[in-house]
């Protein structure tokens, strides 16, 4: 059974930080490179950060230097530390395998709102 449970979102002011967490089922977490995605209103879902099983990371240019993805293999959990948040970071954030497609299972996501 696939499980993806995101948490940690909220309303913050520009420049503040948030840490998102995602607990994934072992069937996904142990096999795939994991990623954090986001979808802003009226926009397509975009992949913002990925991390391999070995800990290699990659970031979209829009978040590079501000966001940090990490994983705890013992807890089947992937994190996204978001610093220096901007209004344009406002979106629903999801985690999934880095190769997830629209028709794959997705969790409920967690809302991040950056506003003064």
N, C-alpha and C positions, 0 to 999 in steps of 0.2 A: 504494500500500500504506500503510495507516494504521499509524503508530508512535506510541506513548506510553510513555515509559520514565521512571519516577519513581525518585528516589534521595535519600539524605540522612537517612533516618529513623534512629531509634535509641532507646536508653533514657537518659533524663535525669531529673534531680531537679526538683521544683517550683521555679520561678523561673529555670530555665536556658533556654538558647536552642538552636534548631536552624534550619538552612537547608535547605529541600527544593529539589530541582531536577527539572525535567521536560523532556526532549527530545521534541518533537513533530514529526510529519511536516509537511512544508511545506504539504501540501494542507489541513491543518487550521489550522496556526499563522497562515498569512498571510490567511486568510479570516475566521476566527471570533474573537469575544471569547473569551478563554481563562479557565478557572476552576480553582480548587482545591476539591476535595470531600473529605469525610471520612466514614468509616463506623465507628462504634463497635460493639462486640459487642451484638447484639440490637436495634440501632437502624437506622433507614433512613439511607441515604446523604444527606448534606446539603452544600449549596454554601456554602463559607465565604468565598470571595474571588473577584472577577473583575477582569479587566483588558482594556480594549478595545485595538484596534490602535493607537489614538492615545495610550494610556497612562492613560486614565481608569479609576479603581479604585472598587470597591465592596466592602463587607465585611458579613458577618453581625454582628449585635449582640454575639454571644458572643465574637468575636475582635477587634472594633474597638479600635484603640489598642494592640494587642499584636502583631498580624500585619501584614506588609507584602508585598503581591504586586508583582512586577516582571517585566519581560520583556526579553530580548535578541533583537531581531529578526534580527540577523546569525547567531545560533546556533540559531534556532528553539527557544529555551529560555525557560521560564517558571519563576520562583522564588517561594518562599514563605518569608520570614524570620519566624520565630516566636519571640517574646520572652516573658518572664514566663510560661512554660508552667505549666499547671495539670493536676492529675490528670484532669480532665474533658476535656482535649484528647487524651487517649489514644484512638487510632483508627488505622485504615489510611487513608492519604491518597492521593488520586488527582488527576491533572489530566486535563482534557478541555475541549472547547468548553463554553461556559457554558450552552448549550442541549441538552447531551447527555441522551439518554434511556437507560433501563435496557437496551434492546436494542442500543444503539450499542456500538462496540468500546471496551473499557476495558483499560488496562494492568494490570500486576500490583500496582500500588500500593506504598507504602512504610510500614512500621509505625512509628508514634510511640508510645512508652510513657513516661508521666510518672509517676514513682513514687519515693517516698523509701525 
